[in-house]
């Protein structure tokens, strides 16, 4: 494996920020409690922080790629202010069914496909088996399992059941932070 390091892969909506239907404005972006602590803990054990997010709102025409990138730049600045460097933000604007224009397309990047995770691995020289993905939907779990990410965490209440099953299911990032070391 050499000197490759693992990553903490994070879905955006529902993991980094409260999901409120196609967030693309700074004023609508609310960080989830514990996200900065979780990322600082991952960095402390040598992990990169990588965002992998489907952005069907672009494909549906609700907002533009430029608006997404503006919000992502702001988000990364806020993380930086909290002592967290985001190594990469990977997004997929395509949707085969609901996309419009050039965005109505199948994409290997759109979760549940593993494309964004695999691109991050190649771009950043990551070890996926030493990585953890935190997501809030079955599509996140499938993408992580297909890419052979080492550990998969579902952030959802206990009554939510997805397949494939995650290694860990929690409804709060604050508890994920306490368990980070046990997952590695």
VENMOZI-V874707 format. One line per field, one symbol per residue. ss: DSSP state (H for helix, E for strand, L for the rest). psi: psi as a letter, one per 30 degrees, with the letter a starting at -180 (. if undefined). burial: + if it has 9 or more other ideal C-beta (glycine too) atoms within 8 Angstrom, else -. A space follows every 50 residues. Layout:
ss->???
psi->???
burial->???
This chain:
ss->LLLLELEEEELLELLLELLLLLLLLHHHLLELLLHHHHHHHHHHLLLEEE EEEELHHHHLLLLLHHHHHHHHHHHHHHHHHLLLLEEEEEEELLLLLLLL HHHLLLLLLLLLLLHHHHHHHHHHLELHHHLEEEELLHHHHHHHHHHLLL EEEEELLLLLLLLLLLLEEELLHHHHHHHHHHHL
psi->fbgkllljkkldjfeelkjhjikfkeffjjkkkfeeeeeeeeefggklkk kjkkifeeefgflleeeeeeeeeeeeeeeefggkkjfkjkljfljeegll bffilkkffjkglgeeeeeeeeefhljefglkkklgleeeeeeeeefhke kkkkjllffkklklklfkklgkfefeeffeefe.
burial->---++++++++++++++-----++----+-++-++++++++++-+-++++ +++-++++++------++--++-+++-+++-+-+-+++++++++++--+- --++--+-+++++++++++++--+-++++++++++++-+++++++++-++ ++++++-----+---+-+++-++++++-++--++
